Amino acid sequence: MPAEAKARIRINELLSKSGWRFFADDNGPANVQLEAHVKLTKKILDEFGNDFEKTARGYVDYLLLDARGFPIAVLEAKSEKFEPLVGKEQARKYARSQNVRFVILSNGNLHYFWDLAQGNPTLITEFPTAESLGHFTTFKPNPDTLINEKLSDDYIAVTQNPIYRNDPRWNNLAERDTFIKDTELKFLRPYQLRAISALQNAVKSGQTRFLFEMATGTGKTLLAAAVVKLFLRTGNAKRARLVSARFVLR
């Protein structure tokens, strides 16, 4: 079986698993169009220079539709012998032609989700559902709340036990270390607080992607927990998931 056919079979299965419908059924009408024919404007073509064919027509591999039957995402499929990102710019061209902000890139084995309004593609392990894409369109983050959130060393500890300071052992310096060990309370270290402050400053400057590079044993997991809480608590993410040792906040 050709590599491209294998990729298509896997992609079809992944779409079905995420609730997308190739045919109408009891759950609703079909919301996947295959090889959808699109017309490209001269403006869209010119934006990509000479790297693409100068044709005013093309075909989207998969066009995903919302509950009203309007396009909501473009899925660009590649043969499994190709890296999905090779179709990145072509997919963006088709997405713009359909006035959609979401792109999925896949070769059947590797998959990327790309919100054109939020930066670069991110690696995913399963395809988004129609419902989750709808949440993306209505979600309105407020960076100011994240920037102004005050963090102290017990940012995680108060989540573990909001009244830990009322415990007599905490207020007895001779017993405090034992109390912390017994209750497994987690406190941020000064350099971890500085890292989060750097993230807040990055958000203030308009950035939406962040990278922490830390040595083994410096508390990457605890820092990640604090960052997740920061985004969720301030309403700048609805969920967080671990993808290939990276946290993706949405």
Backbone torsions as a table, in degrees:
resi	resn	phi	psi	omega
1	MET	NA	131.1	179.5
2	PRO	-56.0	149.7	-178.4
3	ALA	-59.9	-37.3	-178.9
4	GLU	-66.2	-38.3	179.7
5	ALA	-66.2	-39.1	178.0
6	LYS	-62.5	-42.1	179.7
7	ALA	-62.5	-42.7	-179.0
8	ARG	-63.0	-39.9	-179.9
9	ILE	-62.9	-44.0	179.2
10	ARG	-65.6	-41.3	-179.7
11	ILE	-64.1	-42.9	177.6
12	ASN	-59.0	-41.8	-179.7
13	GLU	-65.7	-41.7	-179.3
14	LEU	-66.9	-38.0	176.7
15	LEU	-63.8	-45.5	179.7
16	SER	-63.0	-39.5	179.8
17	LYS	-62.3	-32.4	-179.7
18	SER	-89.5	9.3	173.1
19	GLY	92.7	5.1	177.9
20	TRP	-78.8	145.1	-172.7
21	ARG	-117.9	125.4	174.9
22	PHE	-83.6	-22.3	179.6
23	PHE	-135.9	152.6	177.0
24	ALA	-64.9	141.2	176.0
25	ASP	-147.7	-164.8	-177.1
26	ASP	-65.1	-19.3	-179.1
27	ASN	-85.9	-11.5	179.0
28	GLY	143.2	-176.6	-179.7
29	PRO	-73.1	165.3	175.9
30	ALA	-60.6	139.3	177.8
31	ASN	-129.5	23.5	173.8
32	VAL	-127.1	127.5	173.4
33	GLN	-111.7	130.9	179.5
34	LEU	-97.6	138.2	177.9
35	GLU	49.1	47.6	180.0
36	ALA	-64.7	132.8	-178.5
37	HIS	-84.4	125.2	-178.8
38	VAL	-127.1	152.4	176.1
39	LYS	-107.6	129.7	-177.2
40	LEU	-103.2	137.3	178.2
41	THR	-81.1	159.6	178.5
42	LYS	-61.4	-36.3	-179.8
43	LYS	-61.0	-44.5	-179.7
44	ILE	-64.1	-43.0	179.7
45	LEU	-65.4	-42.5	-177.4
46	ASP	-65.0	-29.1	-180.0
47	GLU	-63.2	-22.8	-176.7
48	PHE	-102.8	7.2	173.4
49	GLY	64.5	-145.3	-173.9
50	ASN	-92.8	7.5	-176.9
51	ASP	-78.7	-9.0	-178.4
52	PHE	-126.2	157.0	178.1
53	GLU	-62.2	139.3	178.4
54	LYS	-83.8	71.6	177.6
55	THR	-123.6	145.1	-177.9
56	ALA	-91.1	2.6	-178.8
57	ARG	-132.6	154.4	179.4
58	GLY	-163.5	-178.0	-178.3
59	TYR	-131.9	126.0	173.2
60	VAL	-82.9	129.7	-178.6
61	ASP	-57.7	-52.5	177.0
62	TYR	-136.7	129.8	174.4
63	LEU	-114.6	119.0	-177.9
64	LEU	-96.9	138.6	-173.1
65	LEU	-113.8	150.9	176.9
66	ASP	-85.2	-174.2	-175.4
67	ALA	-64.3	-21.9	179.4
68	ARG	-91.4	-2.9	-179.7
69	GLY	89.3	11.1	178.4
70	PHE	-95.0	147.6	178.7
71	PRO	-58.6	136.7	178.1
72	ILE	-126.8	-21.9	179.9
73	ALA	-156.8	152.6	175.4
74	VAL	-112.7	133.8	175.4
75	LEU	-115.2	117.9	179.2
76	GLU	-99.7	117.9	-177.4
77	ALA	-101.2	136.6	176.4
78	LYS	-123.8	157.8	173.5
79	SER	-60.3	149.9	-177.9
80	GLU	-64.4	-12.8	178.2
81	LYS	-83.7	-5.4	180.0
82	PHE	-111.9	147.1	171.5
83	GLU	-69.1	130.9	-176.9
84	PRO	-55.4	-31.7	-174.9
85	LEU	-67.7	-11.3	177.8
86	VAL	-65.3	-21.0	179.5
87	GLY	-95.4	11.7	-172.9
88	LYS	-58.6	-54.6	-174.7
89	GLU	-70.8	-35.3	176.2
90	GLN	-63.1	-41.8	179.6
91	ALA	-64.9	-38.5	178.6
92	ARG	-63.4	-39.1	178.4
93	LYS	-60.5	-45.7	179.1
94	TYR	-67.6	-38.4	179.5
95	ALA	-61.3	-43.0	179.2
96	ARG	-65.2	-34.9	-179.7
97	SER	-66.6	-26.2	-179.8
98	GLN	-99.7	1.2	179.7
99	ASN	59.4	43.9	176.6
100	VAL	-118.8	155.4	-176.8
101	ARG	-106.1	-5.3	-174.8
102	PHE	-112.7	137.3	179.5
103	VAL	-133.1	137.8	171.1
104	ILE	-116.4	132.3	178.5
105	LEU	-117.7	128.0	-175.5
106	SER	-151.4	146.9	169.5
107	ASN	-117.3	16.9	-179.4
108	GLY	93.1	-25.0	179.9
109	ASN	-113.3	-43.3	176.8
110	LEU	-110.3	141.3	-177.2
111	HIS	-137.9	141.9	177.0
112	TYR	-128.0	142.6	173.3
113	PHE	-110.7	135.5	-175.1
114	TRP	-132.7	114.2	171.2
115	ASP	-94.2	107.9	-174.2
116	LEU	-61.7	-17.9	-179.7
117	ALA	-90.6	-4.2	-172.1
118	GLN	-125.5	6.8	178.2
119	GLY	123.1	-141.5	-172.3
120	ASN	-92.4	163.8	177.4
121	PRO	-61.8	146.5	176.8
122	THR	-121.3	143.5	-179.0
123	LEU	-68.5	136.3	178.7
124	ILE	-129.9	159.5	178.9
125	THR	-105.8	-15.0	176.5
126	GLU	-146.9	158.5	-178.0
127	PHE	-77.7	146.6	176.7
128	PRO	-67.1	152.0	175.9
129	THR	-86.4	165.5	176.5
130	ALA	-61.0	-37.7	-179.8
131	GLU	-64.4	-42.8	-178.5
132	SER	-66.7	-35.5	177.0
133	LEU	-66.6	-35.5	176.0
134	GLY	-63.4	-37.2	177.2
135	HIS	-64.8	-37.6	178.7
136	PHE	-58.6	-42.1	-174.8
137	THR	-71.3	-25.5	-178.3
138	THR	-98.2	-13.8	-177.0
139	PHE	-72.2	126.5	-178.8
140	LYS	-123.4	91.0	179.6
141	PRO	-66.7	156.1	178.9
142	ASN	-124.8	92.5	-176.6
143	PRO	-56.7	-30.4	-177.9
144	ASP	-60.9	-37.2	179.8
145	THR	-66.1	-35.7	178.5
146	LEU	-70.5	-43.1	-178.7
147	ILE	-62.0	-37.3	-173.8
148	ASN	-92.7	-1.8	178.5
149	GLU	-64.3	129.5	-179.8
150	LYS	-92.1	128.4	-179.7
151	LEU	-117.0	139.2	173.2
152	SER	-124.7	176.8	-175.0
153	ASP	-64.7	-20.6	-179.9
154	ASP	-98.2	25.2	-178.8
155	TYR	-56.7	-37.3	177.1
156	ILE	-87.4	-37.3	-177.2
157	ALA	-59.6	-39.5	-178.8
158	VAL	-70.0	-21.1	173.4
159	THR	-75.5	-38.8	178.1
160	GLN	-66.4	-42.4	-178.1
161	ASN	-152.1	96.5	-175.0
162	PRO	-60.6	-21.6	-176.2
163	ILE	-115.7	27.7	-176.7
164	TYR	-60.3	-28.7	-178.2
165	ARG	-70.2	-14.3	178.9
166	ASN	-84.3	-10.0	-178.4
167	ASP	-73.1	131.7	-179.3
168	PRO	-56.3	-31.9	-178.8
169	ARG	-69.0	-32.3	176.3
170	TRP	-66.4	-37.6	-176.8
171	ASN	-83.3	-2.9	174.6
172	ASN	-106.7	106.6	-174.9
173	LEU	-56.5	-29.9	-179.2
174	ALA	-70.2	-24.8	-177.6
175	GLU	-107.1	-5.7	-171.5
176	ARG	-60.6	-46.8	-178.0
177	ASP	-61.7	-40.5	178.3
178	THR	-65.9	-40.4	177.8
179	PHE	-59.8	-45.5	179.7
180	ILE	-62.9	-41.8	180.0
181	LYS	-66.0	-44.3	-177.9
182	ASP	-66.4	-37.8	-177.7
183	THR	-91.2	-7.6	179.1
184	GLU	57.6	35.5	175.9
185	LEU	-67.7	140.6	-177.9
186	LYS	-111.4	126.4	179.4
187	PHE	-118.1	137.7	179.4
188	LEU	-75.0	141.3	177.4
189	ARG	-86.9	160.5	-177.2
190	PRO	-54.0	-41.0	-178.5
191	TYR	-70.5	-27.2	175.7
192	GLN	-71.1	-38.5	175.6
193	LEU	-64.9	-37.3	177.9
194	ARG	-66.5	-36.2	178.5
195	ALA	-63.4	-42.7	179.3
196	ILE	-68.5	-36.7	175.9
197	SER	-62.3	-37.8	177.1
198	ALA	-64.4	-37.7	177.0
199	LEU	-63.4	-44.4	179.4
200	GLN	-61.6	-39.0	177.4
201	ASN	-66.4	-35.7	178.1
202	ALA	-65.6	-41.1	176.6
203	VAL	-61.7	-40.2	-179.7
204	LYS	-61.6	-31.1	-179.9
205	SER	-87.5	2.7	174.7
206	GLY	99.1	4.4	-178.9
207	GLN	-80.2	151.4	-179.3
208	THR	-126.7	-0.6	179.0
209	ARG	-128.0	139.6	-173.1
210	PHE	-139.0	145.6	179.5
211	LEU	-133.3	123.8	172.9
212	PHE	-105.1	125.5	176.0
213	GLU	-111.5	113.1	-172.9
214	MET	-134.4	146.0	179.7
215	ALA	-73.5	160.5	177.0
216	THR	-59.9	135.2	176.7
217	GLY	87.5	7.4	-178.2
218	THR	-99.2	7.6	173.1
219	GLY	87.6	44.6	-179.8
220	LYS	-64.4	-40.2	-178.4
221	THR	-64.0	-43.4	179.5
222	LEU	-64.6	-41.2	178.2
223	LEU	-63.0	-42.5	178.8
224	ALA	-60.9	-40.6	178.7
225	ALA	-61.9	-40.7	179.8
226	ALA	-66.3	-39.3	179.3
227	VAL	-66.2	-43.6	177.7
228	VAL	-59.6	-46.3	178.6
229	LYS	-61.3	-40.7	-179.7
230	LEU	-58.3	-46.7	-178.3
231	PHE	-69.9	-42.7	-178.2
232	LEU	-70.9	-43.3	-177.3
233	ARG	-63.8	-35.5	-177.5
234	THR	-91.0	3.8	177.6
235	GLY	75.1	21.9	179.7
236	ASN	-100.5	7.8	172.1
237	ALA	-157.3	149.5	176.8
238	LYS	-101.1	-22.5	-179.7
239	ARG	-158.0	163.3	177.4
240	ALA	-137.8	141.6	177.0
241	ARG	-143.2	151.7	-179.4
242	LEU	-90.3	122.7	-179.8
243	VAL	-128.2	112.1	178.1
244	SER	48.3	52.2	178.4
245	ALA	65.5	17.4	175.0
246	ARG	-124.6	142.8	175.8
247	PHE	-90.6	130.1	176.2
248	VAL	-111.6	120.3	-177.9
249	LEU	-105.7	128.8	-179.9
250	ARG	-131.7	NA	NA
